[in-house]
Amino acid sequence: MNFLGIDLGTSSVKIVVMNENGQVVSSISKDYDVNYPKIGWAEQNPEDWWTATREGIKELINSSEIKGESIKGIGLSGQMHGLVLLDKENNVLRPAILWCDQRTQEECDYLNKEVGQDKVSQFTGNMALAGFTAPKLLWVRKHEEEIFNKIEHILLPKDYIRFKLTGSYATDVSDASGMLMLDVKNREWSKEMLEVLGISEKVLPKVYESWEVTGKVLKEVSEYTGLSEETVVVAGGGDNAAGAVGTGTVEEGILSVSLGTSGVVFASSDRYEVDEKNRLHSFCHANGKWHQMGVMLSAASCLKWWVENINKDIEGDVFDKLLEEANSSPIGANGVVFLPYLMGERTPYSDPDAKGVFFGLNITSAREDMTRAILEGVCFGLRDSLEILKSLNVDIKEVRVSGGGAKSPLWRQILADIFGVTVKVINSKEGPAYGAAILAAVGCGAFNSVDEACKKLIKVTDSTEPNPKNVEVYNKVYNVYKGLYPALKESFKKISNIQ
């Protein structure tokens, strides 16, 4: 018995096959492009997602010893918040507006100021942020009225893949939480919020818990990919919730940190709780409970930008060379501090105008200092969320790190020193795709619950202890870091208006 986990990321789809013992027996990734039509905009063609996914499944089954009929269930995970619009004939009406798109500040201001942040939070557990789905929908209503009037179905990215796999319109509570349309406390669509948005519940997908079955594979998909028509597809989860399942972050006291394209600090909670200032997201978790989460829009993508845009002429393995150089720069990067706001920021500053900054450069500053400052700046940004959780008396016993950045021992050490806690690595390196496969296994009855599956399958394999001397230095640098955004906020706004 095998289970398929599909994670629809921002730059690629990752597909893994997990057996009933939790071992990943095969995997594949397929890339696709992100389009940036204007500064601050980010879009993708949903058909590119589907092409990559179905080709990946077909190739995975045809090139391995995995038989299609052995795959009993499929779990879905994916980038959150993206707006996918279909007409009555299920045609995609416009390119999907992605999670990192920042065009909706006016719509957020309308929801938070005219409707009222308190009301929106009462309806959904969260305030309006530029990345969320609801402001995107308001933007379409205002700027593309003809398209808005043709909307028959509203889906999230991973749920478009579900529709292509099964023909069903469905989502799960964790991903739906990020739409700003869900009553997170009661795990159902918020009638009050839908009234504010001017839409009917009938255009929204049915909401399921993450392990519940939402349909079976269509005949035409079975014939093309090699999957069985009897393979079930469970609801799955947003990438952060599924990633938390993949790291075993399903109980209080465990903090999950993702060093992926974006940066995420994720704390599971047995109760529904809301930060009264809405600095953190309060979402449903994929295990039937809730979680609080802080998100920075650029994390490992900051290093990717540094490598591919600024240092692209270096020969050989650029990532390894730059990281090796950074290791020679001292703690605190010789006084250089980096603000990682390359796509604006979300937590704790809801500011699409925020920009990336190197601060503290002097005539002796070298490339290794700037590289190290990027690694440190991302961790300082994640610490902003950690400090909010501490202020809310969230119990933190251990930190589990995942994502591409977690592969770097240097970055893990910097994270441990800046957080001042032990950072642990677990046995799975497959992230949300593995969590999605676990959800499929639960949905097929291989485990009684998500929590039980995680306890049996997830094991800690390595840990990084904080260095007390480094912690002391980083506490001082963090105090400098914290003061930079407030000092530059108005300047960010001015330069955005000039552009």
C-alpha positions in Angstrom: 0.0 0.0 0.0 1.4 3.4 -1.1 0.3 7.0 -0.7 1.0 10.0 -3.0 1.8 13.4 -1.6 1.6 16.4 -4.0 2.9 19.8 -3.0 2.1 22.6 -5.4 4.9 25.1 -4.6 5.5 28.5 -6.0 8.3 27.4 -8.5 7.6 23.7 -8.8 5.4 20.8 -7.9 6.9 18.1 -5.8 5.4 14.6 -5.8 6.4 11.8 -3.4 5.4 8.2 -2.9 5.3 7.1 0.7 4.7 3.5 1.8 2.6 2.4 4.8 5.8 2.4 7.0 6.3 6.1 6.3 9.3 5.6 3.9 9.6 7.8 0.8 10.2 5.3 -2.0 10.1 7.7 -4.9 9.8 11.4 -5.7 9.9 13.8 -8.6 9.8 17.6 -9.1 8.6 19.6 -12.1 9.2 23.3 -12.5 7.1 26.1 -13.9 7.4 29.9 -14.2 6.1 32.8 -12.1 5.1 35.9 -14.0 5.6 39.4 -12.6 3.5 41.7 -14.9 4.2 44.8 -12.7 6.3 45.6 -9.6 4.7 43.8 -6.7 2.5 41.6 -8.9 2.9 37.8 -9.1 0.8 35.5 -11.3 0.8 32.0 -12.7 -1.2 30.0 -15.2 -3.1 27.2 -13.4 -2.8 25.0 -16.5 1.0 25.1 -16.0 0.4 23.6 -12.6 -1.8 20.8 -13.9 0.6 20.0 -16.8 3.5 19.7 -14.4 1.5 17.6 -12.0 0.0 15.1 -14.4 3.3 14.7 -16.2 5.1 14.2 -12.9 2.7 11.5 -11.8 2.9 9.8 -15.1 6.7 9.9 -15.2 6.9 8.7 -11.6 4.7 5.7 -12.2 6.3 4.8 -15.5 9.9 5.1 -14.4 9.8 3.3 -11.1 8.6 0.0 -9.7 5.6 1.7 -8.2 2.3 0.3 -9.7 -0.5 2.8 -10.1 -3.0 0.5 -8.4 -0.7 0.3 -5.3 -1.4 4.0 -4.6 -4.5 4.0 -2.4 -4.7 7.7 -1.6 -3.5 11.1 -2.7 -2.9 14.0 -0.4 -2.6 17.6 -1.6 -0.7 20.5 -0.3 0.2 23.8 -1.9 1.0 27.5 -1.9 -1.8 29.3 0.0 -4.0 32.3 -0.7 -3.8 32.1 -4.5 -7.0 33.2 -6.3 -8.1 30.8 -9.1 -11.3 31.8 -10.9 -13.4 29.4 -13.1 -16.4 30.2 -15.3 -19.5 28.0 -15.7 -17.7 25.8 -18.2 -14.7 25.4 -15.8 -12.4 27.6 -17.9 -9.8 29.6 -16.0 -10.9 33.2 -16.2 -7.5 34.9 -15.6 -4.0 34.0 -14.3 -4.0 33.0 -10.7 -3.0 35.9 -8.4 -0.4 34.4 -6.0 0.3 34.6 -2.2 3.2 37.0 -2.7 1.3 39.5 -4.9 1.1 42.9 -3.2 -1.4 44.8 -5.4 -4.3 44.8 -2.9 -3.3 47.5 -0.3 -6.4 49.6 -1.1 -8.7 46.6 -0.7 -7.0 45.7 2.6 -7.4 49.3 3.8 -11.1 49.1 2.9 -11.6 45.9 4.9 -9.5 46.9 7.9 -10.6 50.5 8.1 -14.0 50.9 6.6 -15.5 47.5 7.4 -13.3 47.5 10.5 -10.4 45.3 11.6 -12.2 44.2 14.7 -15.2 43.0 12.6 -13.1 41.2 10.1 -11.2 39.5 12.9 -14.4 38.6 14.6 -15.7 37.0 11.4 -12.5 35.2 10.3 -9.9 35.3 13.2 -7.6 37.5 11.1 -7.1 41.0 9.7 -6.9 41.7 6.0 -3.5 41.3 4.5 -2.3 41.9 0.9 -1.5 38.2 0.4 -4.9 36.9 1.4 -7.5 35.7 -1.1 -10.4 38.0 -0.2 -8.6 41.3 -1.0 -7.6 39.8 -4.4 -11.3 39.1 -5.1 -12.2 42.7 -4.3 -9.4 43.8 -6.6 -10.9 41.8 -9.4 -14.3 43.1 -8.7 -13.0 46.7 -8.9 -10.6 46.4 -11.9 -11.9 43.4 -13.9 -15.7 43.6 -13.5 -16.4 41.6 -16.6 -14.3 38.7 -15.2 -15.9 39.0 -11.7 -19.4 38.7 -13.2 -18.4 35.4 -14.9 -17.1 33.7 -11.7 -18.8 30.4 -11.1 -16.1 28.8 -8.9 -13.4 30.1 -6.6 -10.5 27.7 -5.8 -7.2 27.8 -4.1 -4.1 26.5 -6.1 -4.0 23.0 -4.7 -7.7 22.7 -5.1 -7.5 23.4 -8.8 -5.3 20.3 -9.0 -7.9 18.4 -7.0 -10.6 19.5 -9.5 -8.5 18.3 -12.4 -7.9 15.0 -10.6 -11.4 14.3 -9.4 -13.8 16.8 -10.8 -14.8 17.9 -7.3 -14.9 21.4 -5.9 -13.4 21.0 -2.4 -10.9 22.5 0.0 -9.7 21.9 3.5 -10.0 24.0 6.6 -6.3 24.9 6.9 -5.9 26.3 3.4 -9.4 27.9 3.5 -8.3 29.7 6.7 -6.0 31.9 4.6 -8.7 33.1 2.3 -10.1 35.5 4.9 -13.5 34.0 4.1 -13.6 31.2 6.7 -15.0 31.3 10.2 -11.8 29.7 11.6 -13.3 29.2 15.1 -16.2 27.1 13.8 -14.5 25.7 10.7 -17.1 26.9 8.2 -17.6 29.7 5.7 -18.3 33.0 7.3 -21.7 34.3 6.0 -20.9 37.8 7.3 -17.6 37.9 5.4 -19.2 36.6 2.2 -21.8 39.4 2.5 -19.0 41.9 2.7 -17.3 40.5 -0.4 -20.6 40.3 -2.3 -20.4 36.6 -3.2 -22.6 33.6 -2.6 -21.4 30.5 -0.8 -22.3 28.5 -3.9 -19.2 29.7 -5.7 -16.9 28.4 -2.9 -15.8 24.8 -2.6 -17.1 22.4 0.1 -14.9 22.5 3.2 -13.4 19.3 4.6 -11.0 18.3 7.4 -7.6 17.6 5.9 -7.8 13.8 6.1 -11.3 13.4 4.7 -11.9 11.9 1.3 -13.1 14.4 -1.3 -13.3 12.2 -4.4 -11.7 9.6 -6.6 -9.4 9.8 -9.6 -11.3 10.5 -12.9 -11.2 7.9 -15.7 -9.3 10.2 -18.1 -6.7 11.0 -15.5 -6.3 7.3 -14.7 -5.8 6.4 -18.3 -3.1 9.2 -18.8 -1.2 8.8 -15.6 -1.5 5.1 -14.6 -3.3 5.9 -11.4 -6.2 3.7 -10.5 -9.8 5.0 -10.7 -10.2 3.7 -7.1 -7.5 5.9 -5.7 -9.0 8.4 -3.3 -8.0 12.1 -2.9 -8.2 13.5 0.6 -8.6 17.2 1.4 -5.0 17.8 2.2 -3.7 21.1 3.6 -2.1 24.5 3.0 1.6 24.1 2.6 2.4 25.4 6.1 -0.1 23.1 7.8 0.9 20.1 5.7 4.6 21.0 6.3 3.9 21.0 10.0 2.4 17.5 9.8 5.5 16.5 7.9 7.7 17.7 10.8 5.4 16.3 13.5 4.3 19.8 14.7 0.9 18.7 15.9 1.1 19.2 19.6 1.7 22.2 21.8 5.3 23.0 22.8 6.8 22.1 19.4 7.6 25.1 17.2 8.1 24.6 13.4 10.3 26.9 11.5 10.3 26.8 7.7 13.3 28.2 5.8 11.6 28.0 2.4 10.8 30.6 -0.3 8.9 32.3 2.5 9.7 32.0 6.2 7.2 30.6 8.6 7.1 30.2 12.4 4.3 27.8 13.3 2.9 26.8 16.7 0.2 24.2 17.1 -2.7 24.9 19.6 -5.4 22.8 21.1 -7.6 25.8 21.3 -8.8 28.6 19.0 -6.8 31.7 20.0 -6.4 35.1 18.3 -3.7 37.7 18.9 -5.8 40.8 19.6 -3.4 42.9 17.4 -3.7 40.3 14.6 0.1 40.2 14.2 0.0 36.4 13.8 -2.4 34.3 11.7 -4.9 32.2 13.5 -5.8 29.3 11.3 -7.2 25.8 11.4 -4.6 23.0 11.6 -4.6 19.9 9.5 -5.0 17.6 12.5 -8.4 19.0 13.5 -7.1 21.6 15.9 -5.7 25.2 15.3 -2.4 26.9 15.0 -0.9 30.4 15.1 1.6 31.4 12.5 3.9 34.2 11.6 5.0 34.6 8.0 7.8 36.6 6.3 7.4 36.8 2.6 11.1 36.4 1.7 13.3 33.9 3.4 15.4 31.4 1.4 14.4 33.4 -1.6 16.7 36.2 -0.3 19.7 33.9 -0.7 18.4 32.8 -4.1 18.1 36.5 -5.2 21.7 37.1 -3.9 23.0 34.1 -5.9 21.0 34.4 -9.1 20.6 38.2 -9.5 23.7 39.6 -7.9 26.4 36.9 -8.0 25.3 35.0 -11.1 28.7 35.3 -12.8 30.5 33.2 -10.2 31.6 29.8 -11.7 30.8 26.5 -10.1 28.4 25.8 -7.3 27.5 29.4 -6.3 25.4 28.5 -3.3 28.2 26.4 -1.7 30.9 29.0 -2.5 28.9 31.9 -1.0 27.9 29.9 2.1 31.6 28.8 2.6 32.6 32.5 2.4 29.8 33.5 4.9 31.2 31.0 7.4 34.4 33.1 7.5 32.5 36.3 8.4 32.2 36.8 12.1 29.0 36.7 14.2 27.1 39.9 13.3 28.6 40.1 9.8 31.1 42.8 10.6 28.3 45.2 11.5 26.2 44.6 8.3 22.5 44.1 8.9 20.1 42.9 6.2 16.4 43.6 6.1 14.8 40.7 4.1 11.8 42.6 2.7 12.3 41.8 -1.0 8.6 41.2 -1.5 7.2 43.5 1.2 6.5 42.0 4.5 3.6 40.4 6.4 4.6 39.5 10.0 4.9 41.6 12.1 4.6 44.5 9.6 1.8 44.3 7.2 3.5 46.5 4.6 3.7 45.8 0.9 6.0 48.8 0.5 8.8 47.4 2.7 12.0 47.0 0.9 15.2 45.0 1.3 18.1 46.9 2.8 21.8 46.4 3.6 22.6 48.6 6.6 26.0 49.3 8.2 28.2 48.9 5.1 31.6 50.5 5.3 34.8 50.5 3.2 35.9 47.2 4.7 32.7 45.3 4.1 33.1 42.2 1.9 30.9 39.9 0.0 31.1 37.3 2.8 29.8 39.8 5.3 26.8 40.6 3.0 26.0 36.9 2.5 26.2 36.2 6.2 24.0 39.3 6.9 21.3 37.8 4.6 21.3 34.5 6.6 21.2 36.5 9.8 18.6 38.9 8.6 16.2 36.1 7.6 16.6 34.6 11.1 16.0 38.0 12.7 12.8 38.3 10.7 11.7 34.9 12.0 12.6 35.9 15.5 10.0 38.7 15.2 7.3 36.0 15.2 9.0 34.1 18.0 8.9 37.2 20.2 5.2 37.6 19.6 4.5 34.0 20.5 6.5 34.5 23.7 4.5 37.6 24.6 1.3 35.5 24.2 2.8 32.9 26.6 3.0 30.1 24.0 4.9 27.2 25.4 8.0 26.4 23.3 9.9 23.3 24.2 11.7 22.6 20.9 12.1 24.0 17.4 12.0 21.8 14.3 13.4 23.4 11.1 12.6 22.5 7.5 12.8 23.9 4.0 15.7 24.4 1.6 17.6 26.7 4.0 17.6 24.0 6.7 20.1 22.0 4.6 22.8 24.4 5.6 24.6 23.7 8.9 25.7 27.3 9.0 22.1 28.6 8.7 20.8 26.2 11.3 23.5 27.4 13.7 22.6 31.0 13.1 18.9 30.2 13.7 19.8 28.4 17.0 21.9 31.3 18.1 19.4 34.0 17.2 16.5 32.1 18.7 18.5 31.0 21.7 17.0 27.5 21.6 18.0 24.0 20.3 17.1 23.5 16.6 16.2 20.0 15.6 16.1 18.3 12.2 13.7 15.4 11.6 14.0 12.3 9.4 11.8 13.5 6.6 13.3 16.1 4.1 10.3 16.1 1.8 8.4 18.9 3.6 4.7 19.5 2.8 4.6 16.7 0.2 5.4 14.2 3.0 2.8 15.8 5.2 0.2 15.5 2.4 1.1 11.8 2.0 0.6 11.3 5.8 -2.9 12.9 5.5 -3.7 10.5 2.6 -2.6 7.5 4.8 -4.9 8.7 7.6 -7.7 9.2 5.2 -7.3 5.6 3.9 -7.3 4.2 7.5 -3.6 3.3 7.8 -3.6 5.4 11.0 -6.4 6.4 13.4 -5.5 10.1 13.4 -3.0 12.6 12.2 -1.4 12.9 15.6 -0.9 9.1 15.8 0.7 9.0 12.4 3.1 11.7 13.3 4.2 10.0 16.5 4.9 6.8 14.7 6.6 8.2 11.6 8.5 11.4 12.6 11.8 11.1 14.4 14.4 13.7 15.3 17.8 12.9 13.6 20.0 15.8 14.5 20.1 18.9 16.7 22.0 22.2 16.8 22.7 23.8 20.2 22.9 27.6 20.6 26.3 29.0 21.5 25.8 31.3 24.6 28.4 33.8 23.4 26.8 34.0 20.0 23.4 34.4 21.6 24.6 37.4 23.6 26.0 39.1 20.4 22.9 38.4 18.4 20.6 39.8 21.1 22.4 43.1 20.7 22.3 43.0 16.8 18.6 42.1 17.0 17.9 45.3 18.9 19.5 47.2 16.0 17.5 45.2 13.5 14.2 45.9 15.3 14.8 49.7 15.1 15.4 49.8 11.3 11.9 49.1 10.0 10.3 51.9 12.1 13.0 54.3 11.0 12.6 53.5 7.3 8.9 52.9 7.1 8.0 56.3 5.6 11.0 56.2 3.2 9.8 52.8 2.0 6.5 54.4 1.1 8.1 57.4 -0.6 10.3 55.3 -2.8 7.4 53.0 -3.7 5.4 56.1 -4.9 8.3 57.2 -7.0 8.5 53.8 -8.7 
